[in-house]
Structure formats: C-alpha cells, structure tokens
Amino acid sequence: QVQLVESGGGLVQPGGSLRLSCAASGIILSMYTMGWYRQAPGKERDLVATITSGGSTNYADSVKGRFTINRDNPKNTVYLQMNSLKPEDTAVYYCNTHPPQRRYWGQGTQVTVSS
C-alpha cells in the first residue's frame, strides 16, 4: 500500500521560507516522476514542480526561481524548498506521482503566507 505523507507547512511571513517534505512508503520515489501540487481555497489543484527519475526538474512559472524540488533517495523522500514566499503561495501542498494517481493523494500540508 502506497502512502505519501506531507509535512513542513506552517504560517510564514511574506518573503520567508519553508521546506516541505514528502515521505513515502510502498513506493520507491526514485523510480517515478514525482510532483508537488497545491490547492488554494476555491481553486483547482495545480502542479507546482516535478522531478524525474533522472533528477531533471521543472517548475510552474509562478514559482520558478523561488522554489526548488529535490529528492533524497536513501530516505525515500521528496522535498520542496520554498523561498521568497508570497501571499498567493497560500495553499494546501500535496505530493504525488506525475501524472498523479488518485489513490496516492495524502492529507497535504497547509502553507499560509501572511503578515
């Protein structure tokens, strides 16, 4: 059974930083393209960043230059380093494969950017 557990969210002021973690069991993350997604209140869930099995990364235009996705293979964990946070980054953040598998969605972690 695959389980993806997101953590690391919280309340941060504009301009601040957070690092999100996605710890996996039942799946070897390095074998898949993994993605971070986010869903703001009243909006669709959007793809934020991806990392391929080979380590290539891609980012949504809205976070390019501010967010970094990486993976720790021994820990079977994917991270999202978020810098220069803006209020519009406020959302629940999820990890999943890309394309996502419905049964893999976890609870997500709330990120709130506010002064």
C-alpha positions as CSV (number, residue, x, y, z in Angstrom):
1,Q,0.0,0.0,0.0
2,V,1.4,3.3,-1.1
3,Q,1.4,6.1,1.4
4,L,2.7,9.7,0.8
5,V,2.9,11.9,3.9
6,E,3.5,15.6,3.5
7,S,4.9,17.8,6.3
8,G,6.7,21.0,6.9
9,G,3.9,23.5,6.3
10,G,3.0,26.4,8.6
11,L,2.5,30.1,8.9
12,V,5.2,32.3,7.4
13,Q,5.5,36.0,6.7
14,P,5.9,37.2,3.1
15,G,9.5,36.8,2.0
16,G,10.0,33.9,4.3
17,S,11.0,30.3,3.6
18,L,9.7,26.8,4.3
19,R,10.8,23.3,3.3
20,L,8.2,20.7,2.7
21,S,8.8,17.0,2.9
22,C,7.0,14.1,1.3
23,A,7.9,10.8,2.9
24,A,6.9,7.7,1.0
25,S,6.2,4.1,1.8
26,G,5.2,1.3,-0.5
27,I,6.8,3.1,-3.5
28,I,10.3,3.9,-4.5
29,L,10.2,7.5,-5.4
30,S,13.4,7.5,-7.4
31,M,11.6,5.2,-10.0
32,Y,9.0,7.8,-10.8
33,T,8.5,11.4,-11.8
34,M,7.2,13.0,-8.6
35,G,5.4,16.2,-8.3
36,W,4.4,18.8,-5.8
37,Y,0.9,20.2,-6.2
38,R,-1.1,22.9,-4.4
39,Q,-4.7,23.8,-4.0
40,A,-5.7,27.2,-2.8
41,P,-9.2,27.8,-1.4
42,G,-11.8,27.7,-4.1
43,K,-9.3,26.8,-6.8
44,E,-8.2,23.8,-8.7
45,R,-5.2,21.7,-7.6
46,D,-2.3,22.8,-9.7
47,L,1.1,21.3,-10.4
48,V,4.0,23.3,-8.9
49,A,7.1,21.3,-9.6
50,T,8.3,18.0,-10.8
51,I,11.4,15.9,-10.6
52,T,12.1,12.9,-12.9
53,S,13.7,9.7,-12.0
54,G,16.8,11.1,-13.6
55,G,16.7,14.2,-11.5
56,S,15.5,16.7,-14.1
57,T,13.3,19.3,-12.6
58,N,10.5,21.6,-13.9
59,Y,8.6,24.4,-12.3
60,A,5.4,26.3,-12.8
61,D,6.1,29.9,-14.0
62,S,4.7,31.3,-10.8
63,V,7.3,29.6,-8.6
64,K,10.3,29.5,-10.9
65,G,13.4,30.9,-9.3
66,R,11.8,30.7,-5.8
67,F,11.1,27.0,-5.3
68,T,13.4,24.0,-5.6
69,I,12.3,20.4,-5.7
70,N,14.8,17.7,-4.8
71,R,14.9,14.1,-3.6
72,D,16.8,12.1,-1.0
73,N,16.8,8.5,-2.4
74,P,18.1,6.7,0.8
75,K,15.3,8.5,2.8
76,N,12.8,7.9,0.0
77,T,11.7,11.5,0.5
78,V,11.0,14.4,-1.9
79,Y,11.4,18.0,-0.7
80,L,10.1,21.4,-1.8
81,Q,12.3,24.3,-0.7
82,M,10.2,27.4,-0.9
83,N,11.9,30.8,-0.7
84,S,10.6,34.4,-1.1
85,L,7.1,33.2,-0.3
86,K,4.2,35.4,-1.3
87,P,0.6,35.5,0.0
88,E,-0.5,33.9,-3.3
89,D,1.5,30.8,-2.4
90,T,-1.0,30.1,0.4
91,A,-2.5,26.7,-0.3
92,V,-2.5,23.1,0.8
93,Y,0.5,21.4,-0.7
94,Y,0.5,17.7,-1.8
95,C,2.9,15.4,-3.4
96,N,2.1,12.6,-5.8
97,T,3.4,11.0,-8.9
98,H,3.2,12.9,-12.2
99,P,0.8,12.3,-13.6
100,P,-1.0,11.8,-10.3
101,Q,-2.6,8.6,-9.1
102,R,-5.9,9.2,-7.3
103,R,-5.2,6.6,-4.7
104,Y,-1.9,8.3,-3.7
105,W,-3.3,11.6,-2.5
106,G,-2.5,12.3,1.1
107,Q,-3.7,14.9,3.6
108,G,-1.4,17.6,2.4
109,T,0.3,20.2,4.4
110,Q,-1.1,23.8,4.8
111,V,1.1,26.7,3.9
112,T,-0.1,30.1,4.9
113,V,1.8,33.2,3.9
114,S,0.6,36.2,5.8
115,S,1.9,39.2,7.8
